[in-house]
Amino acid sequence: MTIVEQNTAQPGTGAERLRLQRKSLLATGVGNLLEWFDWTIYTVASVYIAGSLFNSGNPMSALLSTLAVFAVGFLMRPIGGLVFGPLADKLGRRKVLLTTMFLMAGASLGIALIPSYAVIGSWASLLLLARLVQGFAHGGESTTSYAYIAEIAPPKRRGLWSSSVFIAVGSGSLLATFFMALLTGVFSKTEMMEWGWRIPFAAGALLAVAALWLRRGMMESEHVAAAPESSAAPAWSRKQVVTAGVKLFLYEAGATLTYYTWVTSAAIYAIGVKGMDPGQAFVMSAIAQVVYILFLPVSGWISDHWGRKTTTLISLVGIAATVFPLWALMSSEPWTLLVAQTVGLLLVAFITGSKPAAISEQIPTRYRTRIFGVSISLGVAICGGTASYLSTWLNSIGNGWIFNIYVIAVAAISTLVVLKWKNNSGVPLHQVR
């Protein structure tokens, strides 16, 4: 048996099976964490990147150019989902997850090694290519890992295992922020501008080697390995596929809008509109996000007992009911952000804690990642990617209430979709029709 065959062979039963499942869960989680670390570090290091890789003679233009590159990377995520989603259905989840990890690691190393503007001039804008690759890989990673985690999880603990995805997402983002805070405390501003900002990109690329090693030994999803074409499940018509895709997009619109509303927009609002001290706002926001991460496995466990439909509705209805009072609570006092964001994120956790399980239980295996690749990716790009901008703009012109109404309306539409869900919690995924 070859190395590849050894690594893709399916487990036996009992202890051996559970061991490989847990190993695969760890490999996916570590990879997700590093993916989000690499993705986030670009944002928190943007000021230094602007000074190093763009024309420092015009600092504002350099910063805007850096942020434009960030936006382009974000727009590449749906394309990554569109490409890798069908491939994950055709070639298997494991191969795609190995590929996305490799691409993200290579892109991060490329950013770390790009010579400065002072050395190669406008050629430093090759950063754009690396960021395009990052966004492309990120879209494929998210799409495939949702399905993969749900498929390898024990059916009765699918919600708990699914919580690992957003634990990794939150932990990777926080780790990137704290890493950059540590570097700025150790090195001078000049050192950070010249070379210090490159350290986390290089570290992320090197740590990805460990993630690749772990992923090399992952099991393939048994649902894919069993060749869905031979399954007893009847094929869907094109109309059924499109209908399921539209419903999943409407669900994702509410899920991602409420997520970004409380993960990023709340702190921006507190600082920009209410005049909260940025340093204190960051601390309060970080505490709230730590509480959120710690609660995610609890919400996943609850979903295994109450059902994904119930916990998803708790999140959507709860956020719609509290968005006005929680945003009204925030003032220049740091504790107000802590309370509002913590409550908001705890409600968000009821949807993200079991999201991979919830959506996987609505789509048959043979269509799962290709529908995810379109619907989830477009939902994130359209509603998630614009959330902070819309919130900031509307509040800046004194019409912040419109954004709150927008959140309520989108959450209401998502609620209508979820109300029609089949209750497939704990059902083996090959039985999803």
SVG drawing of the C-alpha trace seen along z (x, -y; Angstrom):
<svg xmlns="http://www.w3.org/2000/svg" viewBox="-42 -63 59 65">
<polyline fill="none" stroke="black" stroke-width="0.4" points="0.0,0.0 1.4,-3.4 1.7,-6.4 -1.3,-8.1 -3.4,-5.0 -2.4,-4.7 -3.4,-8.3 -6.8,-8.1 -7.8,-4.7 -10.9,-4.6 -10.8,-3.6 -12.0,-0.4 -14.4,-0.4 -14.5,-1.4 -11.4,-3.0 -9.4,-3.1 -12.2,-5.0 -12.7,-7.5 -8.9,-8.1 -8.7,-9.0 -11.9,-11.1 -10.3,-13.1 -7.0,-13.4 -8.8,-14.7 -10.8,-17.2 -7.5,-18.5 -5.9,-18.8 -8.8,-20.8 -9.0,-23.0 -5.3,-23.8 -5.4,-24.6 -8.5,-26.8 -6.8,-28.7 -3.7,-29.3 -5.8,-30.3 -7.6,-33.0 -4.3,-34.0 -2.8,-34.7 -6.0,-36.4 -6.3,-38.7 -2.6,-39.6 -2.8,-41.6 -5.5,-43.8 -3.7,-44.5 -0.4,-45.1 -1.9,-47.3 -0.2,-50.5 3.2,-49.0 2.6,-47.2 1.5,-50.6 4.7,-52.3 6.9,-49.4 5.4,-48.3 3.8,-51.4 5.0,-55.0 5.5,-56.4 5.6,-59.9 1.9,-59.9 0.9,-58.0 -2.9,-58.2 -2.6,-57.0 -0.4,-54.1 -2.8,-53.1 -5.8,-53.2 -3.8,-51.1 -3.2,-48.6 -6.8,-48.5 -7.8,-48.1 -5.6,-45.1 -7.4,-43.7 -10.7,-44.3 -9.6,-42.5 -8.6,-39.5 -12.1,-39.5 -13.7,-39.5 -11.6,-36.5 -13.2,-34.4 -16.5,-33.7 -14.4,-32.7 -12.4,-30.3 -15.7,-28.8 -17.1,-28.6 -14.0,-26.7 -13.2,-24.5 -16.8,-23.6 -17.4,-21.4 -13.9,-20.0 -14.5,-18.9 -17.6,-17.0 -15.7,-15.4 -12.2,-14.8 -12.9,-14.6 -12.6,-17.0 -9.1,-16.0 -7.4,-16.9 -9.0,-20.3 -8.2,-21.1 -4.5,-20.1 -4.5,-22.4 -6.0,-25.4 -3.6,-25.1 -0.6,-24.9 -1.8,-28.0 -2.4,-30.1 1.1,-29.1 2.8,-30.0 0.9,-33.4 1.9,-34.3 5.6,-33.4 5.4,-35.5 4.2,-38.5 6.9,-38.1 9.6,-38.0 8.4,-40.8 11.1,-43.5 10.1,-46.9 9.0,-49.8 12.4,-51.5 14.2,-48.5 12.0,-47.5 9.6,-50.4 6.1,-49.7 7.0,-46.0 6.2,-45.8 2.6,-45.8 3.0,-42.1 1.6,-41.9 -1.7,-42.0 -1.1,-38.6 -0.3,-37.1 -3.4,-38.5 -5.5,-37.2 -4.1,-33.7 -4.9,-34.1 -8.5,-35.1 -8.9,-32.3 -7.6,-29.7 -9.7,-31.2 -12.9,-30.8 -12.2,-27.1 -11.1,-26.4 -14.3,-27.8 -16.6,-26.1 -14.9,-22.6 -14.2,-22.6 -17.9,-23.2 -18.9,-20.1 -15.9,-18.0 -16.3,-18.6 -20.0,-17.7 -19.3,-14.6 -16.6,-13.1 -18.4,-13.9 -20.3,-11.3 -24.0,-12.1 -25.1,-12.6 -22.2,-15.1 -22.2,-16.8 -23.1,-20.2 -20.3,-20.0 -17.7,-19.1 -19.0,-21.8 -18.2,-24.4 -14.5,-23.8 -14.7,-25.7 -15.6,-29.0 -13.4,-28.4 -10.6,-28.2 -11.8,-31.3 -12.1,-33.4 -8.8,-32.1 -6.9,-32.7 -8.1,-36.3 -7.3,-37.0 -3.9,-35.4 -3.0,-37.6 -4.1,-40.7 -2.2,-39.8 0.9,-38.8 1.0,-42.2 0.5,-43.9 3.5,-41.9 5.7,-42.9 4.9,-46.6 5.7,-46.4 9.1,-44.8 10.3,-46.6 10.5,-50.3 8.2,-51.9 11.2,-52.1 12.0,-48.4 8.4,-47.4 8.2,-49.5 11.4,-48.1 11.1,-44.4 9.1,-43.6 5.8,-43.4 7.1,-40.5 7.6,-38.2 4.0,-37.1 3.7,-36.3 6.8,-34.2 5.7,-32.5 2.3,-31.7 3.9,-30.2 6.3,-28.0 3.6,-26.9 1.5,-25.9 4.1,-23.1 2.9,-21.5 -0.7,-21.9 0.1,-20.3 1.7,-17.4 -1.4,-16.9 -3.7,-17.2 -1.6,-14.6 -3.0,-12.0 -6.6,-13.1 -9.3,-10.6 -11.4,-11.2 -15.1,-11.9 -16.7,-8.5 -19.8,-10.1 -17.6,-11.2 -15.4,-8.0 -18.6,-5.9 -19.3,-7.5 -22.5,-9.4 -23.5,-8.5 -24.1,-5.0 -26.2,-6.1 -29.8,-5.2 -30.6,-8.9 -32.5,-10.2 -30.9,-12.8 -32.1,-16.4 -33.5,-18.3 -31.9,-21.5 -34.8,-23.4 -34.3,-21.7 -30.6,-22.5 -31.3,-26.2 -34.0,-26.4 -31.8,-24.9 -29.0,-27.3 -31.3,-30.4 -32.6,-29.3 -29.0,-28.7 -28.0,-32.1 -30.9,-33.8 -29.9,-31.8 -26.3,-32.9 -27.3,-36.5 -28.7,-36.6 -26.0,-34.5 -23.0,-36.5 -24.6,-39.9 -25.3,-39.3 -21.9,-37.8 -20.0,-40.8 -22.3,-43.3 -21.1,-42.1 -17.6,-40.9 -16.4,-44.1 -19.0,-46.8 -19.8,-47.2 -16.2,-48.3 -16.0,-50.6 -19.2,-52.2 -18.1,-52.7 -14.9,-54.4 -16.0,-56.3 -19.5,-57.5 -19.5,-57.3 -15.9,-58.5 -14.7,-55.6 -10.9,-55.4 -9.6,-53.0 -7.2,-51.2 -10.0,-50.5 -12.4,-49.6 -10.0,-47.0 -9.6,-45.4 -13.4,-45.3 -13.9,-43.8 -11.2,-41.2 -12.8,-40.1 -16.2,-39.8 -14.7,-37.7 -12.9,-35.4 -16.3,-34.9 -17.8,-34.1 -15.2,-31.6 -15.5,-29.8 -19.3,-29.6 -19.1,-28.1 -18.7,-24.5 -21.6,-25.0 -23.9,-26.2 -22.8,-23.3 -23.6,-20.9 -27.0,-22.5 -27.8,-22.1 -27.1,-18.4 -29.9,-18.2 -32.3,-20.9 -31.8,-20.7 -30.1,-23.0 -33.4,-24.6 -34.1,-25.7 -30.7,-27.2 -30.5,-29.0 -33.9,-30.6 -32.7,-31.7 -29.8,-33.5 -31.7,-35.2 -34.8,-36.2 -32.7,-37.2 -30.4,-39.5 -33.4,-41.1 -35.1,-41.7 -32.0,-43.2 -30.1,-45.1 -31.8,-48.5 -31.5,-48.3 -27.9,-47.0 -26.7,-49.6 -28.5,-52.3 -26.6,-51.0 -23.2,-51.8 -21.6,-55.1 -18.1,-56.4 -17.9,-54.2 -15.9,-51.0 -18.1,-48.8 -21.1,-49.5 -19.3,-48.0 -18.3,-45.0 -21.9,-44.3 -23.5,-45.0 -20.9,-43.0 -20.8,-40.1 -24.6,-39.7 -24.6,-40.2 -21.9,-37.6 -23.5,-35.1 -26.6,-35.2 -24.4,-34.9 -22.8,-31.8 -26.1,-30.0 -25.9,-30.0 -22.1,-29.8 -21.6,-27.1 -23.4,-24.5 -23.4,-26.2 -21.5,-23.5 -23.8,-20.8 -27.0,-22.9 -26.3,-23.6 -24.8,-20.1 -28.0,-18.5 -30.1,-20.4 -28.1,-19.4 -27.4,-15.9 -23.7,-14.9 -23.4,-14.9 -24.4,-18.6 -23.2,-19.8 -19.9,-21.7 -20.9,-22.9 -24.0,-24.6 -22.0,-25.8 -19.4,-27.2 -22.0,-29.4 -24.5,-30.3 -22.2,-30.7 -19.5,-32.5 -22.0,-35.0 -23.7,-35.5 -20.4,-36.3 -19.3,-38.7 -22.6,-40.6 -23.8,-40.8 -20.7,-40.1 -18.2,-42.1 -20.4,-45.2 -21.6,-45.1 -18.9,-47.3 -18.9,-49.8 -22.7,-50.2 -22.8,-50.5 -20.0,-53.1 -21.4,-55.2 -25.0,-55.2 -23.9,-56.2 -21.7,-58.9 -24.7,-60.6 -26.9,-60.2 -29.0,-57.4 -27.6,-54.4 -31.2,-53.3 -31.4,-52.3 -28.6,-49.8 -30.5,-48.3 -33.7,-48.0 -31.6,-46.3 -30.2,-43.8 -33.8,-43.0 -35.2,-42.7 -32.4,-40.3 -32.7,-38.3 -36.4,-38.0 -35.9,-36.6 -33.4,-34.1 -35.9,-33.1 -38.6,-32.3 -36.1,-30.0 -35.0,-28.2 -38.7,-27.7 -39.1,-25.4 -36.0,-23.4 -36.2,-19.7 -35.2,-18.5 -32.2,-16.4 -30.2,-16.9 -28.3,-13.6 -29.5,-12.0 -26.7,-10.2 -25.8,-12.5 -26.1,-9.9 -29.8,-9.8 -30.3,-13.5 -32.6,-13.9"/>
</svg>
